[in-house]
């Protein structure tokens, strides 16, 4: 039983003691604000700054930065560090509405904001933008042809088209996924300050080392002269996974003025100056025999990207492996539009991929007269249909069976519109989800002191997912020391190289590295391999005030020298992991109940049961919180969230929390969470798999399938809103 508290940072969070990136006010702090473009395409002829510089307290209006002083950080998928290759303020090009055209710095936030409002510009061009994948002027390119690398290739197994043509039962489904934004509670912001020739950056980020090396590249300085400190992130969800365009100009302004500068983007600016979930159109065709056994699947995707970057798509990596379908063909295309480059948002591809696939599977169950759970169980597999390798662990059947029992699925009547409660239509739906069990290279540095404390520095960023608690529990369980004796340094480039924390690999990457460090520490101290430790006495016996050890872990299939070099230079692992003799995923099954008001079409989700297979559950409280958060997110993504692009002038219309509706307390009811809790020792010695992403995958189709059961109508365009439902009642 761990001696660590259920959540080690809980008290600091609820009392407001926890500090985030922009929660700093060093002496002499100046404040910055952006002026932004009011056109979506064109070129800047002139920027008018006269009114802005007349505001008292304004010290700098930065409209153009010379290439000798600043350059692009580069696109993260092209060997760079940024979410996009375009760096504003370097030239006169306008590629999307809301692009910064000037950075104003003043003594106060009020002065900076007012001055930025007064900056205007003259433009040439002004032709109508293309903001949707089915709009005029789009350019469609095949991903496999545009980026001829194995990791971007279409997923193909067997001969899906021939098998589909011969199948006696066929299902053909097309679904649409909207633009969505991450809207973390904490806005994007930073405090930058030069200490002589050293730049210190406080920013909440998921990728401190990328900021360190990316900004060094932008500014033309040695990475050792850049320090990035990010111990806590107030929500990232993919939006904060790389260098943001504001950081370079902010550092330039701080250097010119010789004082620290703080910038916090407004909520509307985060909609236009950061990444977002791209719009997608997905078609799934399934072939099956009369019993519902799947024999073929074709999954074709068109995904939005920007004019200047290709944001790679990985939708079929999961859809090809949900079931034992031997004949599968995927095709992924990129659709260029006039927006900033889209990017990662929780389960960036898997959310819509599984919505498409699980909607089609549910239609197949209905077409063949099969129970939706029974059909999924009949198509389960222990072998990866793409490679033919076994899964390291796969407990999908247990997730479905346990979830069905907890939900009361046996009471479900198969016919749509057959359940009523209090005058409302009631529907029950189910869906499974999966997410790759990825790992990243990590370096853990541990220091045991004669005072009986242990300091752990490791690659990882605390974004609310509970990585700090999971590491603390691992250390206290291993050494038998109290949680108060454990000090963690996370997200700090001064302490250890920081790999990107995303894709559910944060905890699964950090824990094995820390475990290896603990084993090395025991060996250095001459201690047994297991059991409680008198750390104070063990360190004192060495005659030194502290004992330092370091451990490096490299996932299989990643060349050690290359992986460590990329880790130390702020770049993500280029490929892999490629596990020897197996394939690894995390899994989940969601059961959802919906109630539909006949008079209004309002949809409520009074009950969700979610059972996850994430290997060993390293921190039960934070793990359950992750799943509940994923379900809440899924409710919002299915019934509420859509970023509305303005077709005439570009940009997003509903760029505030008032107009971008997310799920709130009134939308959330009973969420019952359970875990298989079976360690996966093939994956790593600790036996953990990722959870944060898979928790969200499958919620949308579970709700959508429940709505079909309630109404008899399939809804294939997200979000499913009142106006969509009401017309069918």
N, C-alpha and C positions, 0 to 999 in steps of 0.2 A: 504494500500500500504506500503510495507516494506521500511524502511529508509536505510536498509543495501545495500551495493553495490552488483552488479550482481555476483561478485566473490571476496570475501574479501582478498584472497591471490594472486590475479592476478598481482598486481604491484610488489610484492616480487618475484614472479616467473619470470616475464619477465625481471626484472633488475638483476637477479642472487643473490638477497639478501636472498632467502630462503635457509636454511641449512638442509642438509640431514645427514644420519647417519655417514658416514665416512668423512664429511666435517669439521674435527677438527684436529688441530695440536698442542696438548699440549706440554709444555716444555719437552725436552728429548725424544720425540717420536721416537720409533724404527719401522721399517717396516718388514713385514713378507711376505713370499711367499711359496707356496707349491711345492714340488716335487711329481709326481704322478706315479702310476703303469702303466707299458707299456704292461701288460698282463691282460686278462679278468678273468682268474681263476687260482688258485694255492696258493702257500705259499711262503713267503719271507724267503730265506736262510740267506742272508746278505745284508745290505744296506751299500753302499760305500760312505762315507762322506768326505774322506780325501781332495779331490780337493775343496769341498765346504768350508770347514773350513779355507782353505788357502787364501780365498778371503779377502782382507782388509776390516775391518768393520763388519765382520760376528761375532756375539756373541753367537749364539746358533743354533744347528741343532738337532731338536727333532725328533727322529725316533721311540721311544716307550715310552709310559707313563704307569707307574705302576698303578694297579687298586686302590691302596690306595690314589693316587693323582687325578685320573679321572675315571669316569665310564660313561656308555651310558646314554643318556637322556631318552631312552625308546621311543617306537613307540607311536605316538599320539593316535592310535586306540587301543592300549593295555594298556591304563592308563598312558602313558608316555607323553613326551613333544616334541619329535623330529619327523621329516618327515620320519625317518627310525630308526630302532633299532640298526643298525650297526654303531659303532663309530670307525672310522679309528684311527690308532696308538695305539690301545689297545692290538693287537695280530698280528700274522704273516699271517692271512688269507687275501686273495685277492678275492673279490666277483664280482668285475666289473672293467673294464678298466677305468683309470682315477681316481681311488681311491687314496687318499693321502697316501704317504709312509714316508714323512718327512716334517717338518715345519722348514723353515730357517728364522732366525731373524737377521737383520743387521741394521746398522746406516742409510742406504739409501735404497730406493726402487731398485735402479740399482744394488747394491751389493746383496741384497736379491734375486732378480730375477736371476742374473747370477749364484749365488751359488746354487740355487734350480735347475737350468739347469744342473749343474755338478753332482748332486746326481744320482747315479745309484743303481741297485739292482740285485741280483741273485735270481731266483725263481725255485721252483719245481712245477710239475704239468704241466700246459700249455695246457690242452686239449681244443679243440675248444669250444667256448661258444655257447649258444643258445640265440639269441637276438630277435627272432620273434615268434609270437604265433603259426605259422604253421611250425616252424623249428624242426629239430631233437632234441630229448632229453627234450622236454617240459614235464611238469607235470601239468595235469589238475585236478582241484578239484572243486567240487560244493560248492558255497559260503554258501548256506543254511546248508549243512552238515558240512562244515569246521568251521563255526562260528554259532552255534545253538542258536542265540538270535533273538527275534522278529524283531528288526529293520533291520536285515540282511536277513530276510526270503524272498523268492520269492513272488511276487505279484500275487495273484490269486483271481478272482471273477467269480462265476458261473462255467460253464463247457465249456470252450473254445473249446476243441478238438471235442466234440460232435457237438457243434453249427457250428464249421468250416466245419466239414465233411458234414453237411446238407445244407450249404450255396450254393445257385445257382451260385454265382459269387465268384471267389477266386483270390487273388493276392499273389504271393510269391516273396519276395525281399530279397537279401543278399547284405549288404554293408560292406565296410572296412574303418576303421578310422586309420590314421597313428599316429606314435609318433610325438608329437609337443612340442616345448618348449616356455616358456612364454616370453623370451627375453625382460624384462623391460628395459627401457632406463638406469635406475640406476642399476649398477652391485651390486652383493651381497658383502657386506663389513662391517667392524666394527672397532671401536676404543675402546679398553678396557684398563682400568687403575685401579690400586689398590690405594685406599686412606686409608692407614692403613689396617684394616681388612675388609674394604668395597670395593666391586667391582662395578665400574661404567661402564656401557656398552652403547655406542652410536651405535645403529644399526638400519637401516631402516627395520622395521618389521611390520607385520600385527597382532602381538600377543606378546606384551611386557611382560605381566605377565607370559606367558609360558616360555619366555626366562629367566625371573627372577627366577621362581621356578625350571625350568629345569636345569639351570646352578648351582643353589644351590644344587640340587640333584647330579649333576655331580661332583661337587667339595667337597661335604660333608659339606656344611656350612649352616647356617640359612638363609632362604630367605630374611629376613630383612637386611641382609648384601649385597644384590645385588640390584642395581638400574639400570633400563633399561629406556632409554630416546629415544623416537622415535616420534617427533612431526610431521614429514612429511616423506612420502615414495614416492620415484620416480618411482612408478609402482610396484605392487606386483603380482596381477593376480593369487594368490594362491601359488606362488613359495616361498613367504616369510611368510608363515602362521605358522611356528613352529621353533623349535631350529634347526639350521644348524650345520653340523658336525665340522665346523671350530672354533666355539666359545669356546668349552671346551679347546682344545689345546692352543688357543690364550690366554685364561686366565691363564693357567699353565705357558706359556712362560713369560707373563707379571709379574707374581708373582716371577718366578725364577730370572728375570733380574732386578726387582724393578723399572721398567719404563713402561710408556704406550706403547702399541703396536697396530699397524694398519695393517689390512689385507684387500685387495680388490681382490676378485677372478677375474681372467681374463675371457673374454667372453667364450672361450672354456671350462674353468673349470666350469662355471655355467651350461653347458650342461651335465657335468659328476658328479658334486658334489651336485646337487640339484634335486628336483623332476621335473617331466615332465608329459605330457598327455600320458596315456598308449595306446598302440595299441589295437584295438578292432575289432571283427568280429560280425556282428549283422544280424540276420534273422528275418524278420517280415512277418507273414502270416495273411492276412485279409480275412474275409468272409462277403459278403453283399448280399442283394437282388438285383433284376434287376434294381431298382431305385437308387442304390448306398447307401442305408441305411445300416450302419455297424452293423453286428450281432455278430461278433467274431473277436478276435485278439490274436495271439500268438507271443511273442517277446522274442527271445533267444539271449543271449550275451555271448561271450568269451572275457575276458579282461585280459590284461597283468598285472603281478605283479612281485615282486622279489622272489628270492629263500628263503629269510628269513623273509619276512613280507607279509601279505595278505592285500592289499589295497582294502577296501570294495567298491563294486559297487552299485549304486542306479539309474540305467538307467530306470527301469520300473516304478519308482515313478511318473514320468511325462508321459511316453508313455501310461500308463493305464488310464490317466485322460484327455488326449487331447480332446477326444470325448465321447459321451454317449454310450460306448460299454459295455453292461451288462455282456458279457462272455469274460474274459481276463485271459491269463496265461503268466506269465513271468518266465524266468529261467536265472540265472546269474552264470557263472563259472569263476574261476580264473586260469590263465595260468602262471606258474612259469617260469621265464627266468633269464638270467645272466646279470642283470642290477641293478643299484641302485633302491630303491623303488620308483615307480611312485607316482604321487600325484595330487594335485589340480591345475587346469588351467581353466580359466574363463569358466563357465558353464561346469564343468568337465565331467558330464555324459549327461546332457541335450542336449548339442551340437550334439553329435553323435546319441543319442537316437531319437531326433526329426528329424535328417536327415534321419534316417532309416524309421521312422513312416510316415513322410510327403512325402517322396519319394513314399512309398507304397500307400498312400492316393491319390497322384496325378496319379499314375498308375491306381488306381481304377476309378477315374474320367474319365480317357481316355477310359478305358475298357467298362464303362457303358454309354459313350457319354454324361456325365454330365459336366457342367461348373465347374472348380475347386473351385471357390468361392461358387457357389450355393451348391455343394456337402458338403463343410465344414459347411455352414450355416445349412443345413438339418440335420447334425449330431451333432450340438451344444447341450449342456445340461446345466441345472441349478443345477444338482445333481451329486455329486461324485459317479461314478459307482462302486468304490471299497467299500466304506463304506455306501453308500446310504444317506449320509448327504448332505445338501445343501452347495453350495459354499458361502463364506462370501460375495463375489461379483465376478461377472464374466461378463465381457463386451466384450467377443470374437466377438460376432456378430457385435457390434458397431465398433470394430477395423477393421473387414473385410469390412463392408459397407462404413465406412468413408475412409479407405485406397483405396478401389476400385474406389470411386468417385474422390479422389485426383489424383489417378494414371491414370484415364481414361480407366479403365478395360473394359468398355462397348464396346470399339472399337476393342477388341481382337478377332481375327479370331481363331476358335478352332483348325484347322488343323496345324500340324507341318510344318515348312518350308513355311509358308504362308505370312510372313512379311519380307520385304526387305527395306533397307535404305542405299543409297550411295554404293550399291553393296555388302553390308554386309547382312548376315542372321540376323534377329531380332527375339528375343523370349521374352515372358512375362511369369513370374512365380510368384506363391504365396505360402506362407506357414505361419502357425501360430507357436507360441512358448509359453511355459509356464515355470514357475519356482516356487518352493515352497515359500510361504510367511513366512519365518522363522523369529523368534525373539530370542534374547538371554537375559539373565539376565543382569542388569546394575545397577551401583551405580553412582548417580550424586551428586556432592558436589558444592554448590553455596555459594559464599561469596559476600555480598553487603557491600560497604564501604561508609564512610561519605564523601568521595570525589565524590560520584555519579557514581562509577564504579561497575561492577559486574564481578567476576571471576567464570568461569564454568569449573570444572574438571569432566570428564565423560569417561566411557569406549568407545573408538573409536580411529581409526587411519586414518589420512588423507592421502589417496593414490592417490589423484587426482580426486576422485569421487565427491568432493564438500561437504563433511560432515561438514567442518568448516563453510562454507557459510550457510548451512541449519540450523545449530545450532544458528549461529548469527542472522539469519532472525527470527527464533522462539523467541529469547530473545528480539530483538528490537520490534517485533510485539506485544509481550505480555506486556512489560513494557513501551514501548514508549521511550526508551533511544536510543541515537545515537550508531551506530555501533562501533565508536571509544571508547565507554565506556565499551565494552564487551571484556573480555580477556579469551581465551580458553586454557586449558591445555589438550592436547590429547596425547595418546600413552606414558604417563609418569607414571611409577609405583610409583613414589614418591607422586603423587597427588590423584590417584584413581585406584582401581583394573581395569585391562584392559582385557576384554574378547576378544577373537579372532574376528577380523573384516574380514568377508568373507561372501560368500553365499548371498549377497545382504541384509544382516540384519543389517549392520552398522548404517545407518541413521534411519531405522525403529526401531532399538533398542535404540539408543541414544536419539532421540527426545522425546519419551514418558517419559524417565527418567528425562530429563531436564524439560519437562512440569510439571511433578510431583514436581520437585524441585522448580519451579517458584510458583506453588500453595502453597507449604509449606512456601516459603519466604513471600508471601503476607500475609499468616496467622500469621507468626511470627511478621511481621511489623504492623499488624492490618489494612491492606489495603483491599479495595473491591476486589472481585474475578476477576474483569476485569477492563480494562481502563488504561490510561496512569498514570505513577507513577513519583512523584518527589523523586527519590531515595535518593538524598543527604539529603533532609529534613526528610524522613522517617527513615533513619538510625540515623541521629542526634537526633531524638526524643527519641531513645532508650538509649541515653547517652553512647553508646559504639562506638568504632571506626569502628567496622564491625559486621555484623550479618551473622553467618554461619548456613546453613541448609544442610541436606542430605536426599536424596530420593532413594529408592530401588524399582525397577520394576522387576517382575518375570513373564515370560509368562505362560499362562495356561498349566497345565499338567506337570509342572516342580516343584517337591516338594521344597518349599521355603528354608528350611534349607539346603538341599543337593545342590540346585542350587547356593545359596549364598556361601556356603563353596567351591564349585568347582570354582566359580568366583574368590574368594579370594586366591585360591591356583593355579591359572593359568591354570585350566583345562576347556575345553569347556563343555557346557551343555550336559549331558549324553544322554538325550532323549527329545522328544517333539520339539516344543510345540504341545500339544493336545488341540485343541480348543473345547469349550463346544458347541456341537450341530452344528458345521460347519467345513468345510475344506477351506483352503485359499491358493491361488496362485496368482502370477502376470502373465499377458498375453501380447502378442504382435502379430501383423500381419505385415508381410513384403511382399511388392510387388517389384519385381526386373525386370529390362529390361537388356537383354544382347545383344551384337552385336558380331558376329563372322565373322572374315575376311576369305573369302573363299580361298584366296591364301595361307595364313599362318596358319590358325587355331587359331589366336590370339583372345582371349575373352576379351571384355571390358564390364563394368557395368556402363552405362551412367546415369542410374536413379534407385533410390530406394526410396520407400515410406514406412515409418514405423509408425504405430499407436500403442501406448502402453497404457495398463491399469495397472497403478501402484498406484492406490489410489490417494490421494491428492498429487499434485506435490509441494513438499516443496521448491524447488529452481529451477525455470523454466530454467534458463540459464545453470546451471550445469547438470540438468536432460537431456536437449536436447543434451548437449555435451556427456553425457553417452551413449545415443542412437546412435549418430553419430559414436562415438568410437566403439561401438559394431558392427555397420554395416561395418566399415572399417576393423575391426578384422575379421568379417565374410567373407569379400572379400578375405583377405589373406588366411584364413583357408581353403576356398573352392578352390582357384585357385593357391595358391603358396606354403603353408607351409607344410613341411614334414622333420622330423629329420631322416636322413638316417643312419641306424645302419649297422655297418661293420660285416658281418656274419662270417668272418674268425678270426678276432682279437678282436672283441668287440668294444664298444664305438660308438660314433656318428661321422660321417665323415664331415658333414657340420656344424661345431660348431662355426661359426663366422657369423656376420651380412652380410659379403660379400657373403657367400654361403648358408645362411638360408634366403630365400627371403620372406620378409613380404610386405604387401601393402604399397605403397609410394604415394606421392601426385599425380603422374601421373595416378594411378589406381583409384583415388577417384574423383567422379564427383558430380552430384546432389543428395543429401540425404535430403529428405523432412520428417521432424519429426513432429508428432502431438501426443497429449495426450487426453485420455478420461477425465482425471482430476476429477474423482468422488471419494470423500473420502470413505474409508472403515471403518466406526466407529465400526463395530464388531471386527475388528482386533486389533485396539488400539485407544485411545482417539484422537490422532492426525490424524488418518485416512490414514496413509502412508503405502505403500507396497514397496517391493524391486524393483530395476530397473536395477542395473549394470549388473547382470547376464542375465536376460531375454532379455536385449537389443541385445544380441548376438545370442540367441537361435532362430533358424528358418531361419537365413540368408542363411546358406548353402543349405538347400532344396529349398528355393525360387530361388536361382541362378541355382541350378541343374535342377529344374523344368522348368526354363526359357530356359536353354540349350536344354532340350528335345523339347520344343516348337519351338526353332530355328532350330534344326538339325534333330529331329525325333529319336534321340538316347538317351538311358538312360545311365548315367554315375554313377556307383555305388561305385567307389573307389576314396577317396579323397587323395590328391588334384587332381582336374581335370586340367591337363596341356595341353599345345599346342600339344604335341605329342599324347595325348589321343584323342583330338578333330580332329586333321588333318587327321587321318586315316579314318574318317567317312564322310569326305566332298567330 
